[in-house]
Amino acid sequence: MSTLRFRALQEALSRKNVAIKEIDRRSVLFGENVFNQETMQQCLTDDAYDSVMNAINSGTKMDRKIADQIASAMKDWALSKGVTHYTHWFQPLTGATAEKHDAFFETIGDGKAIERFGGGQLVQQEPDASSFPNGGIRNTFEARGYTAWDPTSPAFIYGTTLCIPTVFVSYTGEALDYKTPLLRALQSVDQAATAVAKYFDKNVKKVNASLGWEQEYFLIDSALFNTRPDLVMTGRTLLGHSPAKGQQLDDHYFGSIPLRALNFMMDLEIECMRLGIPVKTRHNEVAPNQFELAPIFEESNLAVDHNSLLMDVMDKVGARHDFKVLFHEKPFAGVNGSGKHNNWSLSTNTGVNLLGPGKTPMSNLQFLTFFINTIKAINDNEELMRAGIASASNDHRLGANEAPPAIISVFIGEQLTAVLKELESVTNGKLSPKEKTDLKLNVVGKIPEILLDNTDRNRTSPFAFTGNKFEYRAVGSKANCANPMTILNTIVAKQLRNFKKEVDALIDTKELKKDEAIFNVLREYIKQSKNILFEGNGYGDAWEQEAAKRGLSNNKTTPVALKAKISEKSLALFEEMGVMNRIESEARYEIEMEEYVMRIQIEGRVLGDIARNHVIPTAVKYQNTLISNVSGLKRLYGDDFKMHAKEQMEIIEEISRHISQINTKVNEMTNARKEANNLTDSEEMAYAYCDKVKPLFDDIRYSCDKLELLVDDELWPLTKYRELLFTR
């Protein structure tokens, strides 16, 4: 195996850069493979185009004749670009995208054939749903499921296939994907936010939730990747000693991008331009061989689709450059993990960012309304927010190095905190003319100036305000953005609905003016949400103790965190807002718990295999070399040999101790896994894997990593951290 490692290193070091022909203007390429509004205007009749736009903007249904027209135009456009197949492209609860390709080709008898694609094939298909996660909604033998076209996300061409974004539901109508609940949540927040925005502008007809994700990832040479069974099977290194130099010098962050990585990025960005993914930013991240890219903000549903598509495209482009892209949240112990910061905001059809300050006191009161309501929503649902980013892989990242802790808090900065303190002292009931003037001139009126100098970000905050948006920093790099975005938009929708009821009640029963009623309600929300606001360092015992005093949860592991998804409060919330019924919520909980078990189960099996079949044999081989050396010294020096073989004998004994420890702990882990597997309840099984199986990983790893330092480098079979992280 050591020869495999050195051959891989030689191969990696001899790589030649893949030449990329850079283009002068990316805007020329942008969206050329997307059936977007511009393309639809060119390809569709006016009636068909208006029907699609009404479906996108208002959710109105289109009739079959119109669907046939759209399908025909879509087919002709795709064929003109060399497309041969089409697929309903969807996002099942596996965490990956799914597709089944069908050819446009059909026979018509007499040895003849045509290209055919009708409205029925565009609007709906029936893929086999039996092998996708369903959380007990249906039996395995009940195979039927439906994919249905989502016109709000445009079709696109990838390779020679026309991809049609769709939702995925069971035969009985329950959502089996990430997109369906997200679309419902976006509709819910649109309705609630529009109703509140009308307090400030009667012309507001629609509110869109926008999303700008930041995708962090590692690039590892494919040859080196293939020497590590743990990376291949689990996406992370289950063992490996930290290199002498890691990220401590901060010399990689924002540094000059290595040429080979830069060529990969350029190639990727060209692919993204063609697919309409508006990537804009690229840079080195904190850890060696870690990078980030980020797009321009988009409507949330489209942004989620684009991120899912991007991860697939990154894999394919990476292969062209002999790279393996690692999306795992913590592929390497001791260095920065990878997140997918979700930057979220709300904007109106009139072009106003509801989380951005304006030029007038009234527009700033609008900003404060949505700002404070968002904080209140997080305060009231912090456990659900934590559940939204829970996974076996993200558990490794949260609270480590640059990542936020598992405790959900909101960072808004000192100056905005001072603004909230001022608002907290607003008089209960009607405001005096002086107080109203002081508020509007000295508090609300000065918000633009405050925000101008308040753009710093607390790197340890899971949820931070960054000038005109909130940044949900705790989302993991491998996650589908739809999960946390569904939760965030749902809780904000519920909170805005409650806010409007309270304000209207004060106007109707207390005879307060609109702005007085708003100030009164916001004052109470500020008082009720103090515990969630935190400006300090999120690491360490001090914050954990303070958070406990405040009543904030500290759910460090996924099985504990996921319980919030099936609390009576959460079940009722999703049902009331029309996002998920109880069956769908409970099914998702079952699916995520089962996935957690399977992830840890796979890691345990892989770790046991590597420890026993790679590490121990290598250690024994080196130990035998040392024993031969000691035997030779004994023959040479007789009874005095111990004086000359002291160090060798100590290493022999230390190797034996670590081999014994590895073997003992692997046996314990195997037995703990067997006991867990005998449990029939998925929740009990998840806790058993979390509390009994997973802790043994660290014990096994400790001894394996110590052996890596003891054993001759020429013999060690596994590519080391210094090679994985610094081979460029």
Secondary structure as UniProt FT lines:
FT   HELIX           2..13
FT   HELIX           26..29
FT   TURN            30..33
FT   HELIX           37..43
FT   HELIX           46..58
FT   HELIX           64..80
FT   TURN            81..82
FT   STRAND          85..90
FT   TURN            93..94
FT   STRAND          102..103
FT   STRAND          105..109
FT   TURN            110..111
FT   STRAND          112..115
FT   HELIX           119..123
FT   STRAND          124..125
FT   TURN            130..131
FT   TURN            135..136
FT   TURN            140..141
FT   STRAND          144..149
FT   TURN            151..152
FT   STRAND          156..158
FT   TURN            159..160
FT   STRAND          161..170
FT   TURN            171..172
FT   HELIX           179..197
FT   TURN            198..200
FT   TURN            202..203
FT   STRAND          207..221
FT   HELIX           222..225
FT   TURN            226..227
FT   HELIX           229..234
FT   TURN            248..249
FT   TURN            253..254
FT   HELIX           259..274
FT   TURN            275..276
FT   STRAND          279..284
FT   TURN            288..289
FT   STRAND          290..295
FT   STRAND          298..299
FT   HELIX           300..320
FT   TURN            321..322
FT   STRAND          323..326
FT   TURN            333..334
FT   STRAND          339..348
FT   TURN            349..350
FT   TURN            354..355
FT   HELIX           361..380
FT   HELIX           382..387
FT   TURN            388..389
FT   HELIX           392..397
FT   TURN            398..399
FT   TURN            401..402
FT   STRAND          410..411
FT   HELIX           414..424
FT   HELIX           433..438
FT   HELIX           439..443
FT   HELIX           444..446
FT   HELIX           447..452
FT   TURN            459..460
FT   STRAND          463..465
FT   STRAND          470..472
FT   TURN            473..474
FT   TURN            477..478
FT   HELIX           482..509
FT   HELIX           514..528
FT   HELIX           530..532
FT   HELIX           541..550
FT   HELIX           558..562
FT   HELIX           563..566
FT   HELIX           568..576
FT   TURN            577..578
FT   HELIX           582..610
FT   HELIX           611..615
FT   HELIX           616..637
FT   HELIX           638..640
FT   HELIX           641..677
FT   HELIX           682..688
FT   HELIX           689..693
FT   HELIX           695..710
FT   TURN            713..715
FT   HELIX           721..726
//
